[in-house]
Amino acid sequence: MSFQKPLSPPTGQTAFIMAYLDALSLVERLHRLLLDVIKDEFERVGILDINAVQALLLFNIGDHEVTAGELKSRGYYQGSNVSYNLKKLVEMGYMHHQRCEVDRRSVRVRLTEKGRGIRDVVAGLFARHAEGLEGRGVLGPDGIDQITSSLRRVERYWTDQIRYIY
């Protein structure tokens, strides 16, 4: 994202808007950077047939058996994105799929052994990062709690905007 800076020094509401736009830009950059970090880790360990988005999908599914709709309702993924990636992951042998007994239109998916291996690589990467952040004094328990709490409040606000404004 690229945002215009005001010509005059920011005051009051303008300063808050600028800080908000900076935070939005940071969230977007962090997400792209996370995908790059996962991609680099996979290249380092020789996993070349899966992309970072698919790896995060496997990580988020974990040991659960879910439908694409459940992943969308949890807010992890958008519709066509999740459907495409689930299909590719099944084709590559990272996931099992089967039709639901109750609703034959719905497909439930779960990780295969191969998929659990990818989940474990991502989990190991995240564990090393958490240890590094804390060990180097970049972020401690209070800091991570504050960030998480603030981001959850923004998430609730945005969700309310979608549900109740329109």
GIZIBEL-V701945 format. One record per residue. SS is DSSP state (A for helix, B for strand, O for the rest). OMEGA is omega in whole degrees, -180 to 180 (* if undefined). NEAR is the number of other C-alpha atoms within 8 Angstrom. Layout:
ss,omega,near
SS,OMEGA,NEAR
SS,OMEGA,NEAR
This chain:
ss,omega,near
O,176,4
O,-176,4
O,178,5
O,175,4
O,179,5
O,180,6
O,179,4
O,179,4
O,-178,5
O,176,8
O,173,6
A,-176,6
A,179,6
A,179,8
A,179,9
A,179,8
A,180,8
A,179,10
A,178,8
A,179,8
A,177,9
A,178,8
A,178,8
A,179,8
A,179,10
A,179,8
A,179,8
A,180,9
A,180,8
A,179,8
A,178,8
A,179,8
A,177,8
A,179,8
A,178,10
A,179,9
A,179,8
A,179,12
A,179,10
A,178,8
A,-180,9
A,176,10
A,-180,9
A,-178,7
A,175,6
O,176,6
O,-172,8
O,-174,7
O,-177,4
O,180,7
O,-175,8
A,179,10
A,179,7
A,178,10
A,177,13
A,177,10
A,178,8
A,179,13
A,-178,12
A,177,6
A,177,11
O,-178,9
O,-177,6
O,170,6
O,-171,9
B,170,10
B,176,10
A,179,12
A,178,7
A,178,8
A,178,12
A,-178,12
A,175,7
O,177,6
O,-178,7
O,-168,7
O,174,8
O,-173,8
A,-175,9
A,179,6
A,-178,8
A,-179,12
A,179,9
A,-176,8
A,176,9
A,179,10
A,180,8
A,-179,8
A,175,11
A,-180,11
A,-178,7
O,176,7
O,179,10
O,-178,13
B,169,14
B,173,10
B,174,9
B,179,7
B,177,10
O,178,10
O,-175,5
O,-178,4
O,-174,7
O,178,8
O,-175,6
O,179,8
B,176,11
B,-180,12
B,174,11
B,-176,12
B,169,15
O,175,10
A,178,7
A,178,10
A,177,12
A,176,12
A,177,8
A,177,11
A,-179,13
A,177,9
A,180,8
A,179,12
A,178,9
A,177,8
A,-179,10
A,178,8
A,178,8
A,179,8
A,180,8
A,178,8
A,180,8
A,179,8
A,-179,11
A,-177,11
A,180,7
O,178,7
O,178,7
O,-176,7
O,178,10
O,-179,9
A,180,7
A,-180,7
A,-179,8
A,177,9
A,179,8
A,179,8
A,-178,8
A,180,8
A,179,8
A,-180,8
A,176,8
A,178,8
A,177,8
A,178,8
A,178,8
A,180,8
A,-180,8
A,179,8
A,177,8
A,179,9
A,-180,9
A,-174,8
A,-165,7
A,-176,6
A,-174,6
O,*,5
